[in-house]
Amino acid sequence: MAERKTPEQKLEELEKKMEQLKAQKKAIQAKQSKLERAQRTRRLIENGALAEKYLRCEKVEPADFEKLLQKLVTIDTVKTIIKGNVNE
């Protein structure tokens, strides 16, 4: 017959399980964070490539490109597109 565990042994086992679960949670969160960073990086690269392609701004300095974008986003049509209210 199996040996009965004392309350102290049960608590110790639960503590070990909690530590294991915390480690698993931390690993899952790290994996999710890595995935989100990769998705963001991909989106930034794709959007930057499209901006460069259509705005023909390969030789434009970053500060000037930022000024261009700041002016671009003040256009009403662009505001509508950014807000996602486009009916195509």
PDB file of N, CA, C and O in Angstrom:
ATOM      1  N   MET A   1       0.838  -1.189   0.000  1.00  0.00           N
ATOM      2  CA  MET A   1       0.000   0.000   0.000  1.00  0.00           C
ATOM      3  C   MET A   1       0.881   1.251   0.000  1.00  0.00           C
ATOM      4  O   MET A   1       1.954   1.262   0.603  1.00  0.00           O
ATOM      5  N   ALA A   2       0.431   2.273  -0.663  1.00  0.00           N
ATOM      6  CA  ALA A   2       1.206   3.504  -0.784  1.00  0.00           C
ATOM      7  C   ALA A   2       1.313   4.212   0.556  1.00  0.00           C
ATOM      8  O   ALA A   2       0.387   4.217   1.367  1.00  0.00           O
ATOM      9  N   GLU A   3       2.466   4.800   0.752  1.00  0.00           N
ATOM     10  CA  GLU A   3       2.723   5.516   1.998  1.00  0.00           C
ATOM     11  C   GLU A   3       1.976   6.850   1.986  1.00  0.00           C
ATOM     12  O   GLU A   3       1.987   7.563   0.983  1.00  0.00           O
ATOM     13  N   ARG A   4       1.336   7.180   3.088  1.00  0.00           N
ATOM     14  CA  ARG A   4       0.608   8.452   3.192  1.00  0.00           C
ATOM     15  C   ARG A   4       1.592   9.599   3.349  1.00  0.00           C
ATOM     16  O   ARG A   4       2.607   9.490   4.038  1.00  0.00           O
ATOM     17  N   LYS A   5       1.264  10.693   2.695  1.00  0.00           N
ATOM     18  CA  LYS A   5       2.137  11.858   2.749  1.00  0.00           C
ATOM     19  C   LYS A   5       1.691  12.781   3.866  1.00  0.00           C
ATOM     20  O   LYS A   5       0.502  12.941   4.144  1.00  0.00           O
ATOM     21  N   THR A   6       2.670  13.371   4.485  1.00  0.00           N
ATOM     22  CA  THR A   6       2.375  14.333   5.542  1.00  0.00           C
ATOM     23  C   THR A   6       1.949  15.645   4.885  1.00  0.00           C
ATOM     24  O   THR A   6       2.231  15.878   3.710  1.00  0.00           O
ATOM     25  N   PRO A   7       1.275  16.492   5.642  1.00  0.00           N
ATOM     26  CA  PRO A   7       0.904  17.804   5.094  1.00  0.00           C
ATOM     27  C   PRO A   7       2.128  18.588   4.596  1.00  0.00           C
ATOM     28  O   PRO A   7       2.047  19.311   3.603  1.00  0.00           O
ATOM     29  N   GLU A   8       3.252  18.437   5.293  1.00  0.00           N
ATOM     30  CA  GLU A   8       4.473  19.134   4.881  1.00  0.00           C
ATOM     31  C   GLU A   8       4.958  18.625   3.524  1.00  0.00           C
ATOM     32  O   GLU A   8       5.403  19.407   2.683  1.00  0.00           O
ATOM     33  N   GLN A   9       4.869  17.317   3.319  1.00  0.00           N
ATOM     34  CA  GLN A   9       5.283  16.734   2.045  1.00  0.00           C
ATOM     35  C   GLN A   9       4.360  17.204   0.914  1.00  0.00           C
ATOM     36  O   GLN A   9       4.810  17.511  -0.190  1.00  0.00           O
ATOM     37  N   LYS A  10       3.076  17.251   1.214  1.00  0.00           N
ATOM     38  CA  LYS A  10       2.116  17.713   0.213  1.00  0.00           C
ATOM     39  C   LYS A  10       2.392  19.166  -0.170  1.00  0.00           C
ATOM     40  O   LYS A  10       2.359  19.530  -1.345  1.00  0.00           O
ATOM     41  N   LEU A  11       2.663  19.986   0.840  1.00  0.00           N
ATOM     42  CA  LEU A  11       2.980  21.392   0.576  1.00  0.00           C
ATOM     43  C   LEU A  11       4.248  21.521  -0.258  1.00  0.00           C
ATOM     44  O   LEU A  11       4.319  22.340  -1.174  1.00  0.00           O
ATOM     45  N   GLU A  12       5.240  20.712   0.064  1.00  0.00           N
ATOM     46  CA  GLU A  12       6.498  20.752  -0.680  1.00  0.00           C
ATOM     47  C   GLU A  12       6.272  20.363  -2.148  1.00  0.00           C
ATOM     48  O   GLU A  12       6.834  20.984  -3.051  1.00  0.00           O
ATOM     49  N   GLU A  13       5.465  19.355  -2.374  1.00  0.00           N
ATOM     50  CA  GLU A  13       5.153  18.938  -3.741  1.00  0.00           C
ATOM     51  C   GLU A  13       4.411  20.040  -4.498  1.00  0.00           C
ATOM     52  O   GLU A  13       4.690  20.313  -5.665  1.00  0.00           O
ATOM     53  N   LEU A  14       3.467  20.658  -3.806  1.00  0.00           N
ATOM     54  CA  LEU A  14       2.725  21.753  -4.434  1.00  0.00           C
ATOM     55  C   LEU A  14       3.644  22.926  -4.774  1.00  0.00           C
ATOM     56  O   LEU A  14       3.501  23.551  -5.825  1.00  0.00           O
ATOM     57  N   GLU A  15       4.576  23.216  -3.888  1.00  0.00           N
ATOM     58  CA  GLU A  15       5.538  24.293  -4.149  1.00  0.00           C
ATOM     59  C   GLU A  15       6.369  23.977  -5.390  1.00  0.00           C
ATOM     60  O   GLU A  15       6.614  24.854  -6.219  1.00  0.00           O
ATOM     61  N   LYS A  16       6.800  22.724  -5.514  1.00  0.00           N
ATOM     62  CA  LYS A  16       7.576  22.318  -6.688  1.00  0.00           C
ATOM     63  C   LYS A  16       6.743  22.466  -7.959  1.00  0.00           C
ATOM     64  O   LYS A  16       7.227  22.955  -8.979  1.00  0.00           O
ATOM     65  N   LYS A  17       5.487  22.037  -7.882  1.00  0.00           N
ATOM     66  CA  LYS A  17       4.604  22.156  -9.043  1.00  0.00           C
ATOM     67  C   LYS A  17       4.396  23.622  -9.419  1.00  0.00           C
ATOM     68  O   LYS A  17       4.378  23.978 -10.597  1.00  0.00           O
ATOM     69  N   MET A  18       4.238  24.466  -8.392  1.00  0.00           N
ATOM     70  CA  MET A  18       4.052  25.897  -8.656  1.00  0.00           C
ATOM     71  C   MET A  18       5.279  26.480  -9.352  1.00  0.00           C
ATOM     72  O   MET A  18       5.149  27.273 -10.284  1.00  0.00           O
ATOM     73  N   GLU A  19       6.459  26.092  -8.903  1.00  0.00           N
ATOM     74  CA  GLU A  19       7.691  26.580  -9.523  1.00  0.00           C
ATOM     75  C   GLU A  19       7.790  26.109 -10.972  1.00  0.00           C
ATOM     76  O   GLU A  19       8.210  26.862 -11.850  1.00  0.00           O
ATOM     77  N   GLN A  20       7.401  24.861 -11.213  1.00  0.00           N
ATOM     78  CA  GLN A  20       7.418  24.333 -12.576  1.00  0.00           C
ATOM     79  C   GLN A  20       6.436  25.100 -13.460  1.00  0.00           C
ATOM     80  O   GLN A  20       6.746  25.443 -14.600  1.00  0.00           O
ATOM     81  N   LEU A  21       5.257  25.360 -12.920  1.00  0.00           N
ATOM     82  CA  LEU A  21       4.254  26.104 -13.685  1.00  0.00           C
ATOM     83  C   LEU A  21       4.716  27.534 -13.964  1.00  0.00           C
ATOM     84  O   LEU A  21       4.488  28.064 -15.051  1.00  0.00           O
ATOM     85  N   LYS A  22       5.363  28.151 -12.980  1.00  0.00           N
ATOM     86  CA  LYS A  22       5.892  29.501 -13.184  1.00  0.00           C
ATOM     87  C   LYS A  22       6.936  29.503 -14.291  1.00  0.00           C
ATOM     88  O   LYS A  22       6.966  30.405 -15.128  1.00  0.00           O
ATOM     89  N   ALA A  23       7.794  28.482 -14.288  1.00  0.00           N
ATOM     90  CA  ALA A  23       8.829  28.381 -15.323  1.00  0.00           C
ATOM     91  C   ALA A  23       8.192  28.168 -16.695  1.00  0.00           C
ATOM     92  O   ALA A  23       8.633  28.754 -17.684  1.00  0.00           O
ATOM     93  N   GLN A  24       7.167  27.337 -16.756  1.00  0.00           N
ATOM     94  CA  GLN A  24       6.463  27.104 -18.019  1.00  0.00           C
ATOM     95  C   GLN A  24       5.801  28.390 -18.509  1.00  0.00           C
ATOM     96  O   GLN A  24       5.863  28.720 -19.693  1.00  0.00           O
ATOM     97  N   LYS A  25       5.169  29.108 -17.587  1.00  0.00           N
ATOM     98  CA  LYS A  25       4.511  30.365 -17.946  1.00  0.00           C
ATOM     99  C   LYS A  25       5.531  31.362 -18.489  1.00  0.00           C
ATOM    100  O   LYS A  25       5.288  32.031 -19.494  1.00  0.00           O
ATOM    101  N   LYS A  26       6.669  31.453 -17.816  1.00  0.00           N
ATOM    102  CA  LYS A  26       7.710  32.374 -18.247  1.00  0.00           C
ATOM    103  C   LYS A  26       8.227  32.002 -19.638  1.00  0.00           C
ATOM    104  O   LYS A  26       8.468  32.881 -20.466  1.00  0.00           O
ATOM    105  N   ALA A  27       8.397  30.712 -19.896  1.00  0.00           N
ATOM    106  CA  ALA A  27       8.871  30.252 -21.203  1.00  0.00           C
ATOM    107  C   ALA A  27       7.853  30.567 -22.294  1.00  0.00           C
ATOM    108  O   ALA A  27       8.220  30.993 -23.389  1.00  0.00           O
ATOM    109  N   ILE A  28       6.585  30.358 -21.993  1.00  0.00           N
ATOM    110  CA  ILE A  28       5.526  30.645 -22.968  1.00  0.00           C
ATOM    111  C   ILE A  28       5.460  32.141 -23.253  1.00  0.00           C
ATOM    112  O   ILE A  28       5.306  32.550 -24.404  1.00  0.00           O
ATOM    113  N   GLN A  29       5.575  32.953 -22.211  1.00  0.00           N
ATOM    114  CA  GLN A  29       5.551  34.403 -22.400  1.00  0.00           C
ATOM    115  C   GLN A  29       6.746  34.866 -23.232  1.00  0.00           C
ATOM    116  O   GLN A  29       6.610  35.751 -24.077  1.00  0.00           O
ATOM    117  N   ALA A  30       7.910  34.273 -22.995  1.00  0.00           N
ATOM    118  CA  ALA A  30       9.099  34.634 -23.765  1.00  0.00           C
ATOM    119  C   ALA A  30       8.918  34.257 -25.232  1.00  0.00           C
ATOM    120  O   ALA A  30       9.291  35.015 -26.128  1.00  0.00           O
ATOM    121  N   LYS A  31       8.346  33.087 -25.466  1.00  0.00           N
ATOM    122  CA  LYS A  31       8.102  32.637 -26.839  1.00  0.00           C
ATOM    123  C   LYS A  31       7.117  33.570 -27.543  1.00  0.00           C
ATOM    124  O   LYS A  31       7.313  33.926 -28.705  1.00  0.00           O
ATOM    125  N   GLN A  32       6.058  33.962 -26.834  1.00  0.00           N
ATOM    126  CA  GLN A  32       5.058  34.874 -27.396  1.00  0.00           C
ATOM    127  C   GLN A  32       5.679  36.231 -27.704  1.00  0.00           C
ATOM    128  O   GLN A  32       5.413  36.823 -28.750  1.00  0.00           O
ATOM    129  N   SER A  33       6.499  36.715 -26.792  1.00  0.00           N
ATOM    130  CA  SER A  33       7.160  38.001 -26.984  1.00  0.00           C
ATOM    131  C   SER A  33       8.091  37.955 -28.199  1.00  0.00           C
ATOM    132  O   SER A  33       8.144  38.899 -28.987  1.00  0.00           O
ATOM    133  N   LYS A  34       8.817  36.856 -28.337  1.00  0.00           N
ATOM    134  CA  LYS A  34       9.717  36.690 -29.485  1.00  0.00           C
ATOM    135  C   LYS A  34       8.926  36.679 -30.790  1.00  0.00           C
ATOM    136  O   LYS A  34       9.335  37.293 -31.776  1.00  0.00           O
ATOM    137  N   LEU A  35       7.802  35.985 -30.792  1.00  0.00           N
ATOM    138  CA  LEU A  35       6.949  35.925 -31.980  1.00  0.00           C
ATOM    139  C   LEU A  35       6.414  37.311 -32.335  1.00  0.00           C
ATOM    140  O   LEU A  35       6.421  37.700 -33.503  1.00  0.00           O
ATOM    141  N   GLU A  36       5.952  38.053 -31.333  1.00  0.00           N
ATOM    142  CA  GLU A  36       5.424  39.397 -31.572  1.00  0.00           C
ATOM    143  C   GLU A  36       6.504  40.327 -32.113  1.00  0.00           C
ATOM    144  O   GLU A  36       6.242  41.136 -33.003  1.00  0.00           O
ATOM    145  N   ARG A  37       7.724  40.212 -31.573  1.00  0.00           N
ATOM    146  CA  ARG A  37       8.830  41.037 -32.075  1.00  0.00           C
ATOM    147  C   ARG A  37       9.143  40.697 -33.530  1.00  0.00           C
ATOM    148  O   ARG A  37       9.389  41.587 -34.344  1.00  0.00           O
ATOM    149  N   ALA A  38       9.132  39.412 -33.848  1.00  0.00           N
ATOM    150  CA  ALA A  38       9.410  38.982 -35.223  1.00  0.00           C
ATOM    151  C   ALA A  38       8.335  39.498 -36.175  1.00  0.00           C
ATOM    152  O   ALA A  38       8.641  39.945 -37.280  1.00  0.00           O
ATOM    153  N   GLN A  39       7.079  39.435 -35.743  1.00  0.00           N
ATOM    154  CA  GLN A  39       5.982  39.937 -36.578  1.00  0.00           C
ATOM    155  C   GLN A  39       6.104  41.440 -36.789  1.00  0.00           C
ATOM    156  O   GLN A  39       5.882  41.936 -37.894  1.00  0.00           O
ATOM    157  N   ARG A  40       6.457  42.159 -35.737  1.00  0.00           N
ATOM    158  CA  ARG A  40       6.620  43.612 -35.841  1.00  0.00           C
ATOM    159  C   ARG A  40       7.779  43.946 -36.778  1.00  0.00           C
ATOM    160  O   ARG A  40       7.665  44.833 -37.625  1.00  0.00           O
ATOM    161  N   THR A  41       8.881  43.240 -36.623  1.00  0.00           N
ATOM    162  CA  THR A  41      10.042  43.473 -37.482  1.00  0.00           C
ATOM    163  C   THR A  41       9.685  43.244 -38.943  1.00  0.00           C
ATOM    164  O   THR A  41      10.049  44.037 -39.811  1.00  0.00           O
ATOM    165  N   ARG A  42       8.976  42.164 -39.207  1.00  0.00           N
ATOM    166  CA  ARG A  42       8.562  41.860 -40.587  1.00  0.00           C
ATOM    167  C   ARG A  42       7.667  42.970 -41.137  1.00  0.00           C
ATOM    168  O   ARG A  42       7.837  43.412 -42.274  1.00  0.00           O
ATOM    169  N   ARG A  43       6.709  43.414 -40.317  1.00  0.00           N
ATOM    170  CA  ARG A  43       5.793  44.472 -40.745  1.00  0.00           C
ATOM    171  C   ARG A  43       6.559  45.766 -41.032  1.00  0.00           C
ATOM    172  O   ARG A  43       6.290  46.439 -42.027  1.00  0.00           O
ATOM    173  N   LEU A  44       7.509  46.114 -40.165  1.00  0.00           N
ATOM    174  CA  LEU A  44       8.291  47.333 -40.375  1.00  0.00           C
ATOM    175  C   LEU A  44       9.100  47.259 -41.664  1.00  0.00           C
ATOM    176  O   LEU A  44       9.177  48.230 -42.417  1.00  0.00           O
ATOM    177  N   ILE A  45       9.696  46.110 -41.906  1.00  0.00           N
ATOM    178  CA  ILE A  45      10.489  45.946 -43.125  1.00  0.00           C
ATOM    179  C   ILE A  45       9.601  46.025 -44.365  1.00  0.00           C
ATOM    180  O   ILE A  45       9.934  46.709 -45.332  1.00  0.00           O
ATOM    181  N   GLU A  46       8.474  45.325 -44.330  1.00  0.00           N
ATOM    182  CA  GLU A  46       7.566  45.340 -45.479  1.00  0.00           C
ATOM    183  C   GLU A  46       7.028  46.742 -45.743  1.00  0.00           C
ATOM    184  O   GLU A  46       7.020  47.204 -46.884  1.00  0.00           O
ATOM    185  N   ASN A  47       6.579  47.416 -44.690  1.00  0.00           N
ATOM    186  CA  ASN A  47       6.034  48.770 -44.865  1.00  0.00           C
ATOM    187  C   ASN A  47       7.110  49.743 -45.334  1.00  0.00           C
ATOM    188  O   ASN A  47       6.855  50.599 -46.181  1.00  0.00           O
ATOM    189  N   GLY A  48       8.303  49.608 -44.786  1.00  0.00           N
ATOM    190  CA  GLY A  48       9.402  50.465 -45.220  1.00  0.00           C
ATOM    191  C   GLY A  48       9.755  50.239 -46.680  1.00  0.00           C
ATOM    192  O   GLY A  48      10.024  51.187 -47.417  1.00  0.00           O
ATOM    193  N   ALA A  49       9.753  48.977 -47.093  1.00  0.00           N
ATOM    194  CA  ALA A  49      10.052  48.656 -48.493  1.00  0.00           C
ATOM    195  C   ALA A  49       8.985  49.225 -49.418  1.00  0.00           C
ATOM    196  O   ALA A  49       9.301  49.745 -50.488  1.00  0.00           O
ATOM    197  N   LEU A  50       7.733  49.129 -49.014  1.00  0.00           N
ATOM    198  CA  LEU A  50       6.649  49.694 -49.831  1.00  0.00           C
ATOM    199  C   LEU A  50       6.746  51.216 -49.903  1.00  0.00           C
ATOM    200  O   LEU A  50       6.543  51.809 -50.962  1.00  0.00           O
ATOM    201  N   ALA A  51       7.057  51.839 -48.770  1.00  0.00           N
ATOM    202  CA  ALA A  51       7.206  53.298 -48.763  1.00  0.00           C
ATOM    203  C   ALA A  51       8.333  53.708 -49.702  1.00  0.00           C
ATOM    204  O   ALA A  51       8.197  54.659 -50.472  1.00  0.00           O
ATOM    205  N   GLU A  52       9.433  52.989 -49.632  1.00  0.00           N
ATOM    206  CA  GLU A  52      10.567  53.307 -50.494  1.00  0.00           C
ATOM    207  C   GLU A  52      10.221  53.100 -51.967  1.00  0.00           C
ATOM    208  O   GLU A  52      10.622  53.888 -52.824  1.00  0.00           O
ATOM    209  N   LYS A  53       9.480  52.044 -52.250  1.00  0.00           N
ATOM    210  CA  LYS A  53       9.103  51.727 -53.632  1.00  0.00           C
ATOM    211  C   LYS A  53       8.184  52.804 -54.221  1.00  0.00           C
ATOM    212  O   LYS A  53       8.445  53.317 -55.309  1.00  0.00           O
ATOM    213  N   TYR A  54       7.120  53.141 -53.509  1.00  0.00           N
ATOM    214  CA  TYR A  54       6.120  54.048 -54.070  1.00  0.00           C
ATOM    215  C   TYR A  54       6.460  55.520 -53.898  1.00  0.00           C
ATOM    216  O   TYR A  54       6.037  56.348 -54.704  1.00  0.00           O
ATOM    217  N   LEU A  55       7.206  55.856 -52.874  1.00  0.00           N
ATOM    218  CA  LEU A  55       7.571  57.255 -52.666  1.00  0.00           C
ATOM    219  C   LEU A  55       8.920  57.580 -53.295  1.00  0.00           C
ATOM    220  O   LEU A  55       9.352  58.733 -53.300  1.00  0.00           O
ATOM    221  N   ARG A  56       9.568  56.573 -53.815  1.00  0.00           N
ATOM    222  CA  ARG A  56      10.883  56.725 -54.461  1.00  0.00           C
ATOM    223  C   ARG A  56      11.821  57.555 -53.584  1.00  0.00           C
ATOM    224  O   ARG A  56      12.349  58.583 -54.006  1.00  0.00           O
ATOM    225  N   CYS A  57      12.006  57.091 -52.384  1.00  0.00           N
ATOM    226  CA  CYS A  57      12.757  57.868 -51.396  1.00  0.00           C
ATOM    227  C   CYS A  57      14.040  57.162 -50.953  1.00  0.00           C
ATOM    228  O   CYS A  57      14.468  57.307 -49.807  1.00  0.00           O
ATOM    229  N   GLU A  58      14.649  56.399 -51.859  1.00  0.00           N
ATOM    230  CA  GLU A  58      15.854  55.656 -51.505  1.00  0.00           C
ATOM    231  C   GLU A  58      16.983  56.559 -51.013  1.00  0.00           C
ATOM    232  O   GLU A  58      17.766  56.166 -50.148  1.00  0.00           O
ATOM    233  N   LYS A  59      17.064  57.761 -51.562  1.00  0.00           N
ATOM    234  CA  LYS A  59      18.179  58.660 -51.239  1.00  0.00           C
ATOM    235  C   LYS A  59      17.790  59.751 -50.245  1.00  0.00           C
ATOM    236  O   LYS A  59      18.583  60.651 -49.971  1.00  0.00           O
ATOM    237  N   VAL A  60      16.589  59.675 -49.711  1.00  0.00           N
ATOM    238  CA  VAL A  60      16.109  60.693 -48.771  1.00  0.00           C
ATOM    239  C   VAL A  60      16.621  60.361 -47.368  1.00  0.00           C
ATOM    240  O   VAL A  60      16.571  59.211 -46.930  1.00  0.00           O
ATOM    241  N   GLU A  61      17.105  61.370 -46.688  1.00  0.00           N
ATOM    242  CA  GLU A  61      17.585  61.187 -45.313  1.00  0.00           C
ATOM    243  C   GLU A  61      16.407  60.888 -44.384  1.00  0.00           C
ATOM    244  O   GLU A  61      15.294  61.350 -44.637  1.00  0.00           O
ATOM    245  N   PRO A  62      16.633  60.128 -43.320  1.00  0.00           N
ATOM    246  CA  PRO A  62      15.541  59.776 -42.402  1.00  0.00           C
ATOM    247  C   PRO A  62      14.780  60.986 -41.851  1.00  0.00           C
ATOM    248  O   PRO A  62      13.556  60.935 -41.734  1.00  0.00           O
ATOM    249  N   ALA A  63      15.471  62.052 -41.518  1.00  0.00           N
ATOM    250  CA  ALA A  63      14.791  63.239 -40.977  1.00  0.00           C
ATOM    251  C   ALA A  63      13.860  63.853 -42.023  1.00  0.00           C
ATOM    252  O   ALA A  63      12.748  64.274 -41.701  1.00  0.00           O
ATOM    253  N   ASP A  64      14.316  63.900 -43.265  1.00  0.00           N
ATOM    254  CA  ASP A  64      13.475  64.439 -44.338  1.00  0.00           C
ATOM    255  C   ASP A  64      12.304  63.507 -44.639  1.00  0.00           C
ATOM    256  O   ASP A  64      11.193  63.958 -44.920  1.00  0.00           O
ATOM    257  N   PHE A  65      12.565  62.216 -44.578  1.00  0.00           N
ATOM    258  CA  PHE A  65      11.499  61.240 -44.812  1.00  0.00           C
ATOM    259  C   PHE A  65      10.431  61.362 -43.726  1.00  0.00           C
ATOM    260  O   PHE A  65       9.238  61.235 -44.003  1.00  0.00           O
ATOM    261  N   GLU A  66      10.861  61.607 -42.504  1.00  0.00           N
ATOM    262  CA  GLU A  66       9.899  61.796 -41.412  1.00  0.00           C
ATOM    263  C   GLU A  66       9.044  63.031 -41.659  1.00  0.00           C
ATOM    264  O   GLU A  66       7.834  63.001 -41.436  1.00  0.00           O
ATOM    265  N   LYS A  67       9.653  64.107 -42.113  1.00  0.00           N
ATOM    266  CA  LYS A  67       8.891  65.321 -42.434  1.00  0.00           C
ATOM    267  C   LYS A  67       7.863  65.037 -43.524  1.00  0.00           C
ATOM    268  O   LYS A  67       6.725  65.502 -43.453  1.00  0.00           O
ATOM    269  N   LEU A  68       8.272  64.273 -44.530  1.00  0.00           N
ATOM    270  CA  LEU A  68       7.361  63.899 -45.608  1.00  0.00           C
ATOM    271  C   LEU A  68       6.171  63.125 -45.052  1.00  0.00           C
ATOM    272  O   LEU A  68       5.024  63.413 -45.394  1.00  0.00           O
ATOM    273  N   LEU A  69       6.441  62.153 -44.204  1.00  0.00           N
ATOM    274  CA  LEU A  69       5.359  61.352 -43.623  1.00  0.00           C
ATOM    275  C   LEU A  69       4.444  62.192 -42.738  1.00  0.00           C
ATOM    276  O   LEU A  69       3.228  62.001 -42.738  1.00  0.00           O
ATOM    277  N   GLN A  70       5.031  63.126 -41.983  1.00  0.00           N
ATOM    278  CA  GLN A  70       4.216  63.996 -41.136  1.00  0.00           C
ATOM    279  C   GLN A  70       3.244  64.818 -41.977  1.00  0.00           C
ATOM    280  O   GLN A  70       2.097  65.019 -41.579  1.00  0.00           O
ATOM    281  N   LYS A  71       3.687  65.283 -43.114  1.00  0.00           N
ATOM    282  CA  LYS A  71       2.799  66.048 -44.002  1.00  0.00           C
ATOM    283  C   LYS A  71       1.785  65.132 -44.682  1.00  0.00           C
ATOM    284  O   LYS A  71       0.623  65.497 -44.861  1.00  0.00           O
ATOM    285  N   LEU A  72       2.237  63.953 -45.054  1.00  0.00           N
ATOM    286  CA  LEU A  72       1.375  63.000 -45.743  1.00  0.00           C
ATOM    287  C   LEU A  72       0.178  62.598 -44.883  1.00  0.00           C
ATOM    288  O   LEU A  72      -0.937  62.479 -45.391  1.00  0.00           O
ATOM    289  N   VAL A  73       0.399  62.393 -43.602  1.00  0.00           N
ATOM    290  CA  VAL A  73      -0.696  61.928 -42.739  1.00  0.00           C
ATOM    291  C   VAL A  73      -1.696  63.023 -42.392  1.00  0.00           C
ATOM    292  O   VAL A  73      -2.697  62.755 -41.727  1.00  0.00           O
ATOM    293  N   THR A  74      -1.440  64.249 -42.830  1.00  0.00           N
ATOM    294  CA  THR A  74      -2.421  65.322 -42.597  1.00  0.00           C
ATOM    295  C   THR A  74      -3.448  65.412 -43.723  1.00  0.00           C
ATOM    296  O   THR A  74      -4.439  66.132 -43.602  1.00  0.00           O
ATOM    297  N   ILE A  75      -3.220  64.692 -44.807  1.00  0.00           N
ATOM    298  CA  ILE A  75      -4.153  64.686 -45.940  1.00  0.00           C
ATOM    299  C   ILE A  75      -5.374  63.853 -45.560  1.00  0.00           C
ATOM    300  O   ILE A  75      -5.241  62.737 -45.058  1.00  0.00           O
ATOM    301  N   ASP A  76      -6.573  64.404 -45.805  1.00  0.00           N
ATOM    302  CA  ASP A  76      -7.810  63.738 -45.377  1.00  0.00           C
ATOM    303  C   ASP A  76      -7.950  62.315 -45.906  1.00  0.00           C
ATOM    304  O   ASP A  76      -8.324  61.413 -45.156  1.00  0.00           O
ATOM    305  N   THR A  77      -7.658  62.104 -47.175  1.00  0.00           N
ATOM    306  CA  THR A  77      -7.776  60.757 -47.753  1.00  0.00           C
ATOM    307  C   THR A  77      -6.845  59.784 -47.033  1.00  0.00           C
ATOM    308  O   THR A  77      -7.214  58.642 -46.759  1.00  0.00           O
ATOM    309  N   VAL A  78      -5.659  60.243 -46.738  1.00  0.00           N
ATOM    310  CA  VAL A  78      -4.688  59.397 -46.034  1.00  0.00           C
ATOM    311  C   VAL A  78      -5.181  59.111 -44.615  1.00  0.00           C
ATOM    312  O   VAL A  78      -5.058  57.987 -44.129  1.00  0.00           O
ATOM    313  N   LYS A  79      -5.734  60.121 -43.956  1.00  0.00           N
ATOM    314  CA  LYS A  79      -6.289  59.914 -42.611  1.00  0.00           C
ATOM    315  C   LYS A  79      -7.357  58.826 -42.628  1.00  0.00           C
ATOM    316  O   LYS A  79      -7.398  57.966 -41.748  1.00  0.00           O
ATOM    317  N   THR A  80      -8.214  58.875 -43.635  1.00  0.00           N
ATOM    318  CA  THR A  80      -9.287  57.884 -43.763  1.00  0.00           C
ATOM    319  C   THR A  80      -8.712  56.483 -43.940  1.00  0.00           C
ATOM    320  O   THR A  80      -9.175  55.529 -43.314  1.00  0.00           O
ATOM    321  N   ILE A  81      -7.706  56.369 -44.793  1.00  0.00           N
ATOM    322  CA  ILE A  81      -7.082  55.063 -45.025  1.00  0.00           C
ATOM    323  C   ILE A  81      -6.440  54.544 -43.743  1.00  0.00           C
ATOM    324  O   ILE A  81      -6.579  53.368 -43.407  1.00  0.00           O
ATOM    325  N   ILE A  82      -5.747  55.407 -43.039  1.00  0.00           N
ATOM    326  CA  ILE A  82      -5.076  55.005 -41.802  1.00  0.00           C
ATOM    327  C   ILE A  82      -6.089  54.532 -40.760  1.00  0.00           C
ATOM    328  O   ILE A  82      -5.836  53.572 -40.033  1.00  0.00           O
ATOM    329  N   LYS A  83      -7.227  55.204 -40.691  1.00  0.00           N
ATOM    330  CA  LYS A  83      -8.262  54.816 -39.725  1.00  0.00           C
ATOM    331  C   LYS A  83      -8.978  53.539 -40.128  1.00  0.00           C
ATOM    332  O   LYS A  83      -9.701  52.949 -39.325  1.00  0.00           O
ATOM    333  N   GLY A  84      -8.778  53.105 -41.380  1.00  0.00           N
ATOM    334  CA  GLY A  84      -9.403  51.870 -41.837  1.00  0.00           C
ATOM    335  C   GLY A  84     -10.831  52.038 -42.290  1.00  0.00           C
ATOM    336  O   GLY A  84     -11.590  51.069 -42.309  1.00  0.00           O
ATOM    337  N   ASN A  85     -11.218  53.252 -42.656  1.00  0.00           N
ATOM    338  CA  ASN A  85     -12.589  53.523 -43.081  1.00  0.00           C
ATOM    339  C   ASN A  85     -12.720  53.568 -44.596  1.00  0.00           C
ATOM    340  O   ASN A  85     -13.529  54.328 -45.128  1.00  0.00           O
ATOM    341  N   VAL A  86     -11.936  52.767 -45.288  1.00  0.00           N
ATOM    342  CA  VAL A  86     -11.959  52.777 -46.747  1.00  0.00           C
ATOM    343  C   VAL A  86     -12.926  51.717 -47.243  1.00  0.00           C
ATOM    344  O   VAL A  86     -12.863  50.561 -46.824  1.00  0.00           O
ATOM    345  N   ASN A  87     -13.822  52.116 -48.137  1.00  0.00           N
ATOM    346  CA  ASN A  87     -14.766  51.169 -48.751  1.00  0.00           C
ATOM    347  C   ASN A  87     -14.305  50.905 -50.170  1.00  0.00           C
ATOM    348  O   ASN A  87     -14.629  51.655 -51.091  1.00  0.00           O
ATOM    349  N   GLU A  88     -13.546  49.834 -50.338  1.00  0.00           N
ATOM    350  CA  GLU A  88     -13.037  49.510 -51.673  1.00  0.00           C
ATOM    351  C   GLU A  88     -13.791  48.354 -52.252  1.00  0.00           C
ATOM    352  O   GLU A  88     -13.508  47.932 -53.373  1.00  0.00           O
TER     353      GLU A  88
END
